[in-house]
Amino acid sequence: MNKDQIRLQYKKLRENISPEEIEHWSLEIANNLLKLPIWDHSYYHLFLSISEKREVDTQAILHILQGKDKNVVLSKADFKSGKMLSYLLTDSTVIKTNSWGIPEPVEGIEIPPSNIEVVFIPLLAFDEGGNRIGYGKGFYDRFLSECTGKVVKVGLSFFEAEKEEIPATSEDVPLDYCVTPHKIYNFKNL
């Protein structure tokens, strides 16, 4: 299958997930994240879930990060440039949903990609080699290419890895880990 076919397949699979499953599985993913060796860093980039797209709910992850007194960085998509800007989450951060349905900060303290140490990545599908498919706009690939080579890339998925290799280009940035409700995939030593 090509990327568009895989993308369509996983969008359909998501449509069949109930709100109760999203809540339960998102909590399982958050609990599994605690088993990863990623908690000695300071700056964590987290996406805020698009509930209409039935994404992994990241609220529990946000609570873990705040409980561990980590710096949480949220992205804001610039659809004209195709880039993501990153803002530090503070008590005064105002979150609004943009015209694409993405909750994001209105403004704030901008954090350069080079400061970010761990990135939690939304995705539709991934394979056993760490290749992933998102919504096809390339925002995360461009963003990750601006981060340092040491940034830890953690995908979050309700579904297990595809057995077939997902087609990847030189611009596609693979994951280091992917966490599902039932399993942790480690791609760092492949």
C-alpha positions as CSV (number, residue, x, y, z in Angstrom):
1,M,0.0,0.0,0.0
2,N,1.1,3.6,-0.6
3,K,1.0,6.3,2.0
4,D,-2.4,7.7,0.9
5,Q,-4.0,4.2,1.2
6,I,-2.4,3.6,4.6
7,R,-3.5,7.1,5.8
8,L,-7.1,6.4,4.7
9,Q,-7.2,2.9,6.3
10,Y,-6.1,4.3,9.7
11,K,-8.5,7.3,9.5
12,K,-11.3,4.7,9.1
13,L,-10.0,2.6,12.0
14,R,-10.0,5.7,14.2
15,E,-13.6,6.4,13.3
16,N,-14.6,3.2,15.0
17,I,-12.9,4.0,18.4
18,S,-15.4,5.0,21.1
19,P,-14.8,7.9,23.4
20,E,-14.4,5.4,26.3
21,E,-11.7,3.5,24.4
22,I,-9.9,6.8,23.6
23,E,-9.9,7.7,27.3
24,H,-8.8,4.3,28.5
25,W,-6.2,3.7,25.8
26,S,-4.8,7.3,26.2
27,L,-4.3,6.6,29.9
28,E,-2.6,3.2,29.1
29,I,-0.2,5.1,26.7
30,A,0.6,7.7,29.3
31,N,1.3,4.9,31.8
32,N,3.6,3.1,29.3
33,L,5.5,6.3,28.7
34,L,6.6,6.2,32.3
35,K,8.7,3.1,31.4
36,L,10.8,4.9,28.8
37,P,14.3,6.3,29.7
38,I,13.2,9.9,28.7
39,W,12.5,11.5,32.1
40,D,15.9,13.2,32.8
41,H,15.4,15.9,30.2
42,S,14.0,19.5,30.7
43,Y,12.1,20.5,27.5
44,Y,9.3,18.3,26.2
45,H,7.3,19.1,23.1
46,L,3.7,17.9,23.4
47,F,0.8,18.2,20.9
48,L,-2.7,19.0,22.1
49,S,-5.1,16.5,20.7
50,I,-7.6,17.1,18.0
51,S,-10.6,15.3,19.5
52,E,-12.6,15.4,16.2
53,K,-9.8,13.3,14.6
54,R,-9.9,10.9,17.6
55,E,-6.2,11.4,18.4
56,V,-4.5,10.1,21.5
57,D,-5.7,12.4,24.4
58,T,-2.5,13.9,25.8
59,Q,-4.0,15.4,28.9
60,A,-2.6,12.6,31.1
61,I,0.8,13.1,29.6
62,L,0.6,16.8,30.3
63,H,-0.2,16.1,33.9
64,I,2.8,13.7,34.2
65,L,5.1,16.4,32.7
66,Q,3.7,19.1,35.0
67,G,4.0,16.7,38.0
68,K,7.6,16.1,37.1
69,D,8.2,19.9,36.9
70,K,9.2,19.7,33.2
71,N,9.1,22.5,30.7
72,V,6.2,21.8,28.3
73,V,6.4,23.2,24.8
74,L,3.4,23.5,22.6
75,S,3.4,24.0,18.8
76,K,1.6,26.5,16.6
77,A,1.3,25.6,13.0
78,D,2.1,28.3,10.4
79,F,0.3,27.0,7.3
80,K,1.8,29.7,5.1
81,S,5.4,28.7,5.8
82,G,4.7,25.1,6.6
83,K,6.6,25.4,9.9
84,M,5.7,24.9,13.5
85,L,6.5,27.5,16.1
86,S,7.1,26.3,19.7
87,Y,5.8,28.1,22.8
88,L,6.5,27.4,26.4
89,L,3.3,26.5,28.3
90,T,2.8,28.8,31.3
91,D,0.0,29.7,33.6
92,S,-0.9,32.6,31.3
93,T,-0.8,30.7,28.0
94,V,-4.1,31.1,26.1
95,I,-5.1,28.1,24.0
96,K,-7.4,28.5,21.0
97,T,-8.5,26.1,18.3
98,N,-7.4,27.2,14.8
99,S,-9.4,26.9,11.6
100,W,-8.0,23.4,11.1
101,G,-9.4,22.2,14.5
102,I,-5.9,22.2,16.1
103,P,-5.7,23.5,19.7
104,E,-2.6,25.7,20.0
105,P,-1.2,28.6,21.9
106,V,-2.1,32.1,20.7
107,E,1.3,33.5,21.7
108,G,3.9,33.3,24.4
109,I,7.6,32.6,25.0
110,E,9.0,31.1,21.9
111,I,11.4,28.2,22.4
112,P,13.9,27.4,19.6
113,P,13.8,23.8,18.3
114,S,17.4,23.3,19.4
115,N,16.3,23.5,23.0
116,I,13.7,20.7,22.8
117,E,14.9,17.4,24.0
118,V,11.9,15.1,23.7
119,V,9.1,15.3,21.1
120,F,5.8,13.4,21.4
121,I,4.5,12.9,17.9
122,P,0.9,12.3,16.7
123,L,0.6,9.8,13.8
124,L,-1.8,7.7,11.9
125,A,0.4,4.6,11.4
126,F,3.9,3.4,11.9
127,D,6.0,0.3,10.9
128,E,8.4,-1.9,12.8
129,G,11.3,0.2,11.5
130,G,10.1,3.4,13.1
131,N,8.8,5.0,9.9
132,R,5.5,6.9,10.4
133,I,2.6,8.4,8.6
134,G,0.9,11.6,9.7
135,Y,-1.7,13.7,8.0
136,G,0.7,14.4,5.0
137,K,1.6,18.1,5.5
138,G,5.2,17.4,6.7
139,F,5.0,19.7,9.7
140,Y,6.7,17.3,12.1
141,D,9.4,16.3,9.6
142,R,10.4,19.9,9.0
143,F,10.2,20.6,12.7
144,L,12.3,17.6,13.7
145,S,15.0,18.5,11.1
146,E,15.4,21.8,13.0
147,C,15.9,20.0,16.3
148,T,19.3,18.7,17.4
149,G,20.3,15.2,16.4
150,K,19.9,14.1,20.0
151,V,16.2,14.9,20.2
152,V,14.2,11.9,21.3
153,K,11.2,11.2,19.0
154,V,8.3,9.4,20.6
155,G,5.2,8.4,18.6
156,L,1.9,7.8,20.2
157,S,-0.6,5.4,18.6
158,F,-3.7,3.5,19.4
159,F,-2.7,0.8,17.0
160,E,0.3,-1.6,16.7
161,A,3.0,-1.4,14.1
162,E,2.3,-2.2,10.5
163,K,4.2,-5.4,9.4
164,E,4.7,-4.0,5.9
165,E,7.4,-1.3,5.6
166,I,5.9,2.2,5.2
167,P,7.5,4.0,2.2
168,A,9.8,6.7,3.4
169,T,11.8,9.5,1.7
170,S,15.0,11.2,2.8
171,E,12.8,14.0,4.3
172,D,10.9,11.6,6.6
173,V,12.3,11.5,10.1
174,P,11.9,8.1,11.8
175,L,10.8,7.6,15.4
176,D,13.0,6.5,18.3
177,Y,10.1,5.0,20.2
178,C,6.4,4.4,19.6
179,V,4.0,3.8,22.5
180,T,0.7,2.1,22.2
181,P,-1.8,1.0,24.9
182,H,-0.3,-2.5,24.8
183,K,3.4,-2.2,23.8
184,I,6.5,0.0,23.6
185,Y,8.4,-0.1,20.4
186,N,12.1,0.8,20.6
187,F,13.7,1.7,17.2
188,K,16.9,3.3,18.6
189,N,19.0,0.2,18.1
190,L,17.7,-1.0,14.7
